[in-house]
Amino acid sequence: QVQLVESGGGLVQSGGSLRLSCKASGFTLRLYAIGWFRQAPGTERERVSCSRSFGEMSYADSVKGRFAISRENAENTEYLQMNALKPEDTAVYYCARSCSEDATVWGQGAQVTVSS
């Protein structure tokens, strides 16, 4: 079965850190672009980051310098390290097998809550 399974969400204080995991099954993650998206209540979903198979990584302006992508290919897993978290980072975070919102494979979502 082709799927992405997320873990690592939780509650953290402003300025803290969390690391989200996105583990792929049924395909080789390193051969695909992976996007991270987030959606807060009452807002449109936005792209947080994009990692492409050749190694390019890009980030939304709102998270540049604070978030970082890494891949552990042996584990078929991509990680989103989130540092210096702000309350406005509070959202459900999704990984997807594409950097576009028309991706057909999505993780189940991980709730990230940042308290002030």
C-alpha positions as CSV (number, residue, x, y, z in Angstrom):
1,Q,0.0,0.0,0.0
2,V,1.3,3.4,-0.9
3,Q,1.0,5.7,2.1
4,L,2.7,8.3,4.2
5,V,2.4,8.1,8.0
6,E,3.2,11.1,10.2
7,S,4.3,11.4,13.8
8,G,5.8,13.8,16.2
9,G,3.2,16.5,16.7
10,G,2.3,17.9,20.0
11,L,2.1,20.9,22.3
12,V,5.1,23.1,22.8
13,Q,5.7,26.6,24.3
14,S,6.6,29.5,22.1
15,G,10.3,29.4,21.2
16,G,10.4,25.6,21.5
17,S,11.1,22.9,18.9
18,L,9.3,19.9,17.5
19,R,10.3,17.3,14.9
20,L,7.8,15.8,12.6
21,S,8.3,12.5,10.8
22,C,6.9,11.4,7.5
23,K,7.5,7.8,6.8
24,A,6.8,6.4,3.3
25,S,5.5,2.9,2.6
26,G,5.0,1.2,-0.8
27,F,7.4,3.5,-2.7
28,T,11.0,4.8,-2.4
29,L,10.7,8.2,-0.8
30,R,14.1,9.5,-2.1
31,L,12.8,9.3,-5.7
32,Y,10.0,11.7,-5.1
33,A,9.4,15.3,-4.2
34,I,7.9,15.7,-0.7
35,G,5.9,18.8,0.3
36,W,4.9,19.9,3.8
37,F,1.7,21.8,4.2
38,R,-0.2,23.2,7.1
39,Q,-3.7,24.4,7.8
40,A,-5.0,26.4,10.8
41,P,-8.7,26.8,11.6
42,G,-10.3,29.4,9.4
43,T,-7.3,29.6,7.0
44,E,-6.4,28.3,3.7
45,R,-3.9,25.5,3.5
46,E,-0.4,26.7,2.7
47,R,2.8,25.1,1.6
48,V,5.5,25.1,4.3
49,S,8.4,23.5,2.4
50,C,9.4,21.4,-0.6
51,S,12.1,18.9,-1.0
52,R,12.9,17.5,-4.4
53,S,14.5,14.2,-5.3
54,F,17.8,15.8,-6.4
55,G,18.2,17.5,-3.1
56,E,16.8,21.0,-3.5
57,M,14.9,22.3,-0.5
58,S,12.8,25.3,-0.3
59,Y,10.7,27.0,2.5
60,A,7.9,29.4,2.8
61,D,9.1,32.9,3.8
62,S,7.2,32.5,7.1
63,V,9.4,29.6,8.2
64,K,12.7,30.3,6.6
65,G,15.6,30.1,9.1
66,R,13.4,28.2,11.6
67,F,12.4,25.0,9.8
68,A,14.7,22.5,8.2
69,I,14.0,19.4,6.1
70,S,16.1,16.2,6.3
71,R,15.8,12.8,4.8
72,E,16.9,9.5,6.2
73,N,16.7,7.4,3.1
74,A,17.5,4.1,4.8
75,E,14.4,4.7,6.9
76,N,12.4,5.9,4.0
77,T,11.5,8.9,6.1
78,E,11.6,12.7,5.8
79,Y,11.8,14.9,8.8
80,L,10.6,18.5,9.4
81,Q,12.6,20.1,12.2
82,M,10.7,23.1,13.6
83,N,12.6,25.5,15.8
84,A,11.8,28.9,17.4
85,L,8.1,28.0,17.1
86,K,5.6,30.8,17.3
87,P,1.9,30.6,18.2
88,E,1.1,31.4,14.5
89,D,2.7,28.1,13.6
90,T,-0.2,26.3,15.3
91,A,-1.8,24.1,12.6
92,V,-2.3,20.6,11.4
93,Y,0.7,19.7,9.3
94,Y,0.6,17.3,6.4
95,C,3.3,15.7,4.3
96,A,2.5,14.9,0.7
97,R,4.1,13.1,-2.2
98,S,4.3,16.2,-4.3
99,C,5.1,19.9,-3.7
100,S,1.7,20.8,-5.2
101,E,-1.6,20.7,-3.5
102,D,-3.0,18.3,-6.1
103,A,-0.8,15.5,-4.6
104,T,-2.6,12.2,-4.5
105,V,-0.8,10.7,-1.5
106,W,-1.0,12.5,1.8
107,G,-0.1,11.8,5.4
108,Q,-2.9,11.7,8.0
109,G,-1.9,15.1,9.6
110,A,-0.1,16.0,12.8
111,Q,-1.4,18.6,15.2
112,V,1.2,21.2,16.2
113,T,0.1,23.6,19.0
114,V,2.3,26.4,20.1
115,S,1.3,28.1,23.3
116,S,2.2,31.7,24.1
